[in-house]
Amino acid sequence: MTTGKKFNPKKIHKLTDPERKAFQDPDLIWDTLDLTAPEVLIDIGAGAGFFAMPFSDKIPEATVYACDTAPELTGWMEENIPATYEGRIRVIRSEENSVPLASGIADLVYMINLHHELDVPLTMLEENWRLLKPGGCILIIDWKKEETPMGPPVSIRIAQKTVSEQLQQTDFQMVTEHDLLEYHYFVTARKPRP
Ligand SMILES: C[S@@+](CC[C@H](N)C(=O)[O-])C[C@H]1O[C@@H](n2cnc3c(N)ncnc32)[C@H](O)[C@@H]1O
């Protein structure tokens, strides 16, 4: 079951708006991650590929799985992601709490502007864990739980502290809150090696 928190695909222009780079710059986000030769990235809640495309540009040899539950958005990505990304970005229709990909394949799993939309965040974090390689990184970026000039209602936003606690509950390690973005928090953590 989905809820009224979900992004309305009719507002896709909000996801493709280049003005977003002023406060959610994919290059800045990428540089902060400091990944070592990643081979597989999984973008959960990829929307219109606003992050999948610039991240793929950084690592042309890698595969970026752009996953979304909304058929309007997976369809949009299939039609509009330029052919230059063929074989590098793979669009995947996922389910609310599961992503149809093999376990232990990802160097980075990221969810950007998604956490407040999740029906069962802990279950989705467990799914992130399943998808990651040992030593792999999870990145969560979402709207700060305070008034900002745009974004979803504050009442449905999830506080950064809650996200960090949920990551710890899911046994992620090195949970780190980065003070980087004006309107968003930015949390990373690692799946430990055995
Ligand atoms: C606010 S949009 C953000 C899109 C993209 N991350 C961005 O920032 O440009 C949230 C996206 O997550 C998708 N979504 C919602 N729940 C999801 C879930 N459980 N798994 C995967 N995608 C989901 C929505 O369809 C929507 O495309």
The ligand as a Gaussian input file, in Angstrom:
#p B3LYP/6-31G(d) Opt

LIG

0 1
 C       10.930000      13.136000      -4.593000
 S       11.312000      11.968000      -5.840000
 C       13.093000      12.073000      -5.875000
 C       13.697000      11.570000      -7.162000
 C       15.226000      11.651000      -7.245000
 N       15.874000      10.920000      -6.192000
 C       15.670000      13.080000      -7.220000
 O       16.020000      13.585000      -6.150000
 O       15.654000      13.715000      -8.282000
 C       11.070000      10.412000      -5.016000
 C       11.060000       9.257000      -5.982000
 O       11.044000       8.030000      -5.272000
 C       10.094000       7.145000      -5.856000
 N        9.703000       6.204000      -4.809000
 C        8.810000       6.369000      -3.809000
 N        8.815000       5.297000      -3.005000
 C        9.742000       4.440000      -3.486000
 C       10.247000       3.169000      -3.072000
 N        9.783000       2.577000      -1.995000
 N       11.215000       2.585000      -3.811000
 C       11.700000       3.201000      -4.910000
 N       11.261000       4.395000      -5.364000
 C       10.303000       5.013000      -4.644000
 C        9.029000       8.058000      -6.387000
 O        8.283000       7.438000      -7.425000
 C        9.850000       9.241000      -6.897000
 O       10.296000       9.061000      -8.209000

